[in-house]
């Protein structure tokens, strides 16, 4: 009888732990879904207005050239400049591991090749994360006397970047690249989950 009683208590304890685990995972899933919806539904484009600069968030390079993701951001910044929405383009991104060229330097060369004059380009070469991109961009803006900016990146990146800019007390709006490489859910899904993770990291760590 004693053995049966102990076995019964063990089964009951296991059931309780399984129920607790199920509830915990359900809560986690709801929280993740809520954050993902907020990220995916964040306003992603602007079509008018006048701003001092477009802050192009850095992205990986292909050798010494902008990757397709970075190129999409640069093309959008060029369009904003040509439409007169921004007065200058501010490039961010330092030298990646194993690289010799800063992301911002590759971006500058791309802009020059596509008709943006040198005096309409500003840059920083120190940052390696989104938060650092914005910290360094804020310094450059201050040195130029710029006050307002359009954050340019991929649409799913804008919620986190805009939250960081707000935390840095920057006066910004955001505009997502319409030619983003993340067009279908096979590519958008992993990127969205990545943004959920790093959004939570930002909320917890502040950067």
C-alpha positions in Angstrom: 0.0 0.0 0.0 2.8 2.3 0.9 4.5 1.8 -2.5 1.2 2.5 -4.3 0.7 5.7 -2.3 4.2 7.0 -3.1 3.7 6.1 -6.8 0.3 8.0 -6.8 1.9 11.1 -5.2 4.7 10.9 -7.8 2.2 10.8 -10.7 0.3 13.7 -9.2 3.5 15.7 -8.8 4.4 15.0 -12.4 1.0 16.1 -13.6 1.2 19.3 -11.6 4.6 20.1 -13.1 3.4 19.4 -16.6 0.4 21.7 -16.1 2.7 24.4 -14.8 5.1 23.9 -17.7 2.2 24.1 -20.1 0.9 27.3 -18.5 4.4 28.8 -18.6 4.9 28.1 -22.2 1.4 29.4 -23.1 2.3 32.7 -21.3 5.6 32.9 -23.2 3.9 32.2 -26.5 1.3 34.9 -25.8 4.0 37.4 -24.9 6.1 36.6 -28.0 3.1 36.9 -30.2 2.1 40.2 -28.7 5.7 41.6 -29.3 5.8 40.2 -32.8 2.5 41.8 -33.7 3.7 45.2 -32.3 6.9 44.9 -34.4 5.1 43.8 -37.6 2.4 46.5 -37.3 4.7 49.4 -36.5 4.3 52.3 -39.0 6.9 51.7 -41.7 6.9 54.5 -44.3 6.8 58.3 -44.7 6.0 60.1 -47.9 6.3 63.7 -47.0 7.7 66.2 -44.5 11.1 67.8 -44.1 13.9 66.4 -41.8 17.5 67.2 -41.3 18.9 63.8 -42.1 18.2 60.2 -42.9 20.0 57.8 -40.4 20.8 54.7 -42.4 21.4 51.8 -39.9 24.4 49.7 -40.8 24.3 46.2 -42.3 26.8 43.6 -43.4 29.0 44.0 -46.5 29.7 41.7 -49.4 33.5 42.2 -49.5 33.8 45.9 -49.7 30.4 46.5 -51.2 27.0 46.8 -49.5 25.1 43.6 -49.1 21.7 43.4 -50.8 20.1 44.2 -47.4 22.3 47.3 -46.9 21.8 48.3 -50.6 18.1 48.3 -50.1 18.5 50.7 -47.1 20.8 53.0 -49.1 18.5 53.1 -52.1 15.7 54.2 -49.9 17.8 56.9 -48.3 18.8 58.1 -51.8 15.1 58.4 -52.7 14.3 60.4 -49.5 17.2 62.8 -50.4 16.1 63.1 -54.0 12.6 63.9 -52.9 13.8 66.6 -50.6 12.5 64.9 -47.5 16.0 64.9 -45.9 18.8 67.4 -46.3 21.6 64.8 -45.8 22.2 61.1 -45.4 23.9 60.0 -42.2 25.6 56.6 -42.5 26.3 54.4 -39.6 28.4 51.2 -39.0 32.0 50.4 -38.2 34.5 47.8 -39.4 33.1 44.3 -38.9 35.1 41.3 -37.7 37.6 40.2 -40.3 36.9 43.3 -42.5 39.0 46.3 -43.5 36.2 48.6 -44.7 33.6 50.2 -42.4 29.9 49.7 -43.3 29.5 53.5 -43.4 32.5 53.8 -45.8 31.0 51.3 -48.2 27.7 53.1 -47.9 29.4 56.5 -48.7 31.0 55.1 -51.8 27.6 53.7 -52.9 25.9 57.1 -52.4 28.6 58.9 -54.3 28.3 56.5 -57.2 24.5 57.1 -57.3 24.7 60.9 -57.4 24.5 62.0 -53.8 27.0 64.9 -53.4 29.7 64.5 -50.8 28.5 67.5 -48.8 25.2 65.8 -48.3 26.8 62.7 -46.7 27.7 62.4 -43.0 29.0 59.2 -41.4 30.4 57.5 -38.3 32.7 54.5 -38.2 32.6 53.4 -34.5 29.3 51.4 -34.0 28.6 47.7 -34.3 25.1 47.4 -32.9 21.8 49.2 -33.6 21.9 51.0 -30.3 25.5 52.1 -30.9 24.5 53.2 -34.5 22.0 55.6 -32.9 24.3 56.8 -30.1 27.0 57.7 -32.7 24.5 59.2 -35.1 23.2 61.5 -32.3 26.8 62.8 -31.9 27.2 63.4 -35.6 23.8 65.2 -35.7 24.8 67.4 -32.8 28.1 68.3 -34.6 26.1 69.3 -37.8 23.3 71.2 -35.9 20.8 68.6 -37.0 17.7 68.1 -34.8 15.3 65.8 -36.7 15.9 62.5 -38.5 14.3 59.7 -40.4 15.6 56.2 -39.4 16.0 54.1 -42.4 16.2 50.3 -42.1 14.2 47.2 -43.0 10.6 47.4 -41.9 10.8 44.8 -39.1 13.8 46.6 -37.7 12.1 49.9 -37.2 10.2 49.2 -33.9 13.3 48.4 -32.0 15.4 51.1 -33.6 12.7 53.7 -33.0 12.3 52.6 -29.3 16.0 53.0 -28.9 16.0 56.5 -30.5 13.2 57.5 -28.2 15.2 56.3 -25.2 18.1 58.4 -26.4 15.7 61.4 -26.6 16.2 61.7 -30.4 13.5 63.4 -32.5 12.9 60.8 -35.2 10.4 59.2 -37.5 11.1 55.9 -39.3 10.9 54.7 -42.9 11.3 51.1 -44.0 13.1 50.1 -47.2 10.4 49.1 -49.8 13.0 46.9 -51.5 13.8 44.9 -48.3 15.1 41.4 -48.9 12.7 40.1 -46.2 9.7 39.8 -48.5 8.3 36.4 -47.8 7.7 34.5 -44.5 10.5 32.1 -45.1 12.9 35.1 -44.6 10.6 37.4 -42.6 9.8 34.7 -39.9 13.4 34.2 -38.6 14.1 38.0 -38.8 10.9 38.7 -36.9 11.8 36.2 -34.1 15.3 37.8 -34.0 13.8 41.2 -33.5 11.5 39.9 -30.8 14.5 38.5 -28.9 16.6 41.7 -29.3 13.6 43.9 -28.3 13.3 42.0 -25.1 17.1 42.3 -24.6 16.8 46.0 -25.1 13.9 46.3 -22.6 16.0 44.3 -20.0 19.5 45.6 -20.7 18.8 49.1 -22.1 20.9 48.6 -25.3 
